[in-house]
Amino acid sequence: MKKKIFLVMFILSPIFFLVFQIYAADLVIYSALDQETSKEIIKTFVGQTHLDAKLALQIEQAGTIASRIREEAKDPQADIFMGGNSNIHTFLRLGGLLQKYRSYMVDEAMIDPKYMDPQGYWSGWYLGAICILYNTKRFNEEIAINGISRPSSWDDLLEPSYHGNVIIPNPITTGIGVIIMATQIFRAGDTDAGFNFMACLNNNVRLYSRDSVGPIDLISKGEAIVGSAWGHDAIARKKRENLPIEIIFPKDDGYEIGAASIIKGCNNLAAAEKFIDFLLTRAPAEVNAKIGFRYPVRKGVILPAGLPPFEDISFVDYDHELVAKNIDLWKKRWAKIAGY
């Protein structure tokens, strides 16, 4: 008798989900990437391997997916966690929830080992940089007329004129929210100073979005003036939808190593290893760059027009391992500041 699993589709704003019963596949995937990229990558994998791979959960909330994996630890319902920053995957590794696997493709494609988990539990396959974005119409009409320059740094978000008009992702449900929080700690050089910044920023925040694209959606509609999101998401959306936003990559920026990992105790280990190998090849990197505007870790992939070279962005000295070890503690401290 075939084992049954559940296909879960999340639709946001408002958030609800639909559950469908399907039969077990050769590979079951949870994805924190956007739906189009996720489906195209899986379609390419199926075409190359002829395995039956299913996208069982797609939601741009890496923290939510991590929580689900923790809840299912005694009976894993998926094989692969695709997308989401490495901090989240390291957090799962520290909890004993990932299966160790280092792909031969790391050496074959000459990928820099710094993008891989030193312990071998997750594989970095793309990069992302955080941006500040603002609504051009509201900024010009409400802020610029007061002689205030466009926001170009993290500290600019503390401008009193932005009171109640800042939107950033929630650190509890999103990986980017964790990175924004950690970036303030690292650029301040002190945990207390970093959280002091988060407390000051909280005074200006209108909303902490549950997903990573919420700030783009709401700011482009004029429901807030300024905020932060993934640069690749903001650039892609602006180009495709002609959104009325401007995008800046601030000094001492935060970044992600976008990762994928195998869930410990999964039902399809051999297929899961093949999928990790596949993610480090050229085809998925090209899909991820073309549709998702994300930077590949391997060389030779053409970037979409309008995406600045990764090396041209000024990044903070970011300690991924330290973040992973402190995620729970820092989330709780942030929750007290934000009233969650």
C-alpha positions, 0 to 999 in steps of 0.5 A, a space after each residue: 500500500 502506498 504511503 500518503 502524504 499531504 500537499 500544502 499550498 500557502 496563499 498570503 494576505 490573508 494567510 491561509 492554506 489548502 491541504 490535499 492528499 497525494 501519494 508518496 513521490 520519489 522525492 518530497 521537497 519543502 521550498 522557501 523560494 518563490 513558487 515560479 523558481 521552485 516549480 521550474 527547478 523541480 521540473 528541470 530535475 524531473 526532466 533530467 532524472 525521471 524521478 517523481 519529485 513533489 513540491 509539498 510545501 512552498 512558502 517564502 518563510 524559511 523560519 516557518 519551514 524550519 519550525 515545521 521540520 522540527 515539529 515533524 522530527 519524529 516522522 519526517 514528511 519531506 526529504 529536502 529543505 530548499 532555499 532559506 539562508 544558511 543560518 536556518 539550516 545550521 540551526 536545524 543541524 545543531 538540533 540534530 535534524 539534518 542528514 550529513 551529505 557533501 556533494 561531489 559537485 563542490 569539487 567538480 564545479 570548483 565551488 568555494 568551500 566557504 559556501 558549504 557547511 563546514 560540518 557537511 550538513 547543508 550546501 550553499 548554492 546561491 547568494 542574496 543581499 538585503 536592500 533598502 527600498 522606498 516608495 518614490 511617490 510618497 517619499 518625494 511628496 512627504 519626505 524629500 520636500 522637507 530636505 531629507 535625502 533618500 535613505 541610503 544607510 541602516 541609520 537612515 531608517 531611524 529618521 523621525 519622519 518615517 514614524 509608522 512608515 517602515 516595514 521589515 520582515 519578521 525575524 520569527 518567521 523569516 530568515 531575512 528578518 534574522 539577518 537584518 537583526 544580526 547585521 545590526 549586531 555585527 555592524 555595531 560590534 556589540 549585541 546590546 548596541 545592536 538591539 538598541 538599534 532594533 528598539 529605535 527602529 521599532 519606534 518607526 515600524 508600522 508592520 513586521 511582515 510574515 514573509 520576505 516579500 511583504 515589504 515589497 508588496 506593501 511599500 509599492 502600494 504606498 501603504 508605507 514609505 520605506 523598508 527592507 527586503 531581498 535585493 533580488 526580489 525587489 529588483 525582479 519585481 520592479 522590472 517585471 511589474 514596473 513598481 514605483 520603488 527605488 532600491 539601495 544596497 546600504 553600507 555594512 549590508 547583510 547577506 545570505 548563503 542560500 542553502 539546501 539540506 537533507 532532512 534527517 530520517 527522510 524516506 528517500 535519501 538516495 533521491 535527496 542526495 541526487 537533488 543536492 548534486 543537481 542544485 550545484 550544477 549549472 541548470 538550476 543556477 541559471 533558473 535561479 538567476 533568471 527567474 529569482 535574480 539570485 546570485 549563483 555560487 558557481 561561476 559561469 552563470 550570466 546574471 540578469 540585467 540590473 543586478 549589481 555584482 555581488 562583490 561591489 556591495 559593501 557587507 558587514 563582517 557576518 558570523 553565520 555560525 554565531 547567528 545560528 547558535 543564538 537564533 532562539 535567544 535573539 528572537 526572544 529578545 527581539 520579541 520583547 522589543 516588538 511586543 510579540 
